[in-house]
């Protein structure tokens, strides 16, 4: 098994975090990610194992 790699989400990948939150029953606003990304574009992270996303945090 490979080690966990953490990096910033790219702008086009932020929807992954929103989609996962919605799938878990959270109620992310449709425009919330864009509002948070605008002042802090480096504030979204993804954890990957073998190049596959396994976690997100902002």
BELRA-V968636 format. One record per pair of residues at least 6 apart in sequence whose C-alpha atoms are under 7 Angstrom apart, sorted by the first residue. I is the first residue (numbers start at 1). J is the second residue. D is the distance in Angstrom with one decimal. If there is no record, write none. Layout:
# BELRA-V968636
i = <I | I>
j = <J | J>
d = <D | D>
This chain:
# BELRA-V968636
i = <2 | 2 | 3 | 4 | 4 | 4 | 5 | 5 | 5 | 6 | 6 | 6 | 6 | 7 | 7 | 7 | 8 | 8 | 8 | 8 | 9 | 9 | 9 | 14 | 17 | 18 | 21 | 22 | 37 | 43 | 44 | 44 | 45 | 45 | 45 | 46 | 46 | 46 | 46 | 47 | 47 | 47 | 47 | 48>
j = <49 | 50 | 49 | 47 | 48 | 49 | 47 | 48 | 49 | 45 | 46 | 47 | 48 | 45 | 46 | 47 | 42 | 44 | 45 | 46 | 44 | 45 | 46 | 33 | 56 | 28 | 28 | 28 | 43 | 58 | 57 | 58 | 56 | 57 | 58 | 53 | 55 | 56 | 57 | 53 | 54 | 55 | 56 | 54>
d = <6.0 | 6.0 | 6.3 | 6.3 | 5.6 | 5.1 | 5.5 | 5.1 | 6.4 | 6.8 | 5.7 | 4.4 | 6.3 | 5.6 | 5.7 | 6.7 | 6.1 | 5.7 | 4.3 | 6.2 | 5.5 | 5.1 | 5.8 | 7.0 | 5.9 | 6.4 | 6.8 | 6.4 | 7.0 | 5.4 | 6.0 | 4.4 | 5.5 | 5.3 | 6.1 | 6.4 | 5.6 | 4.4 | 6.6 | 5.8 | 5.7 | 4.9 | 6.1 | 5.4>
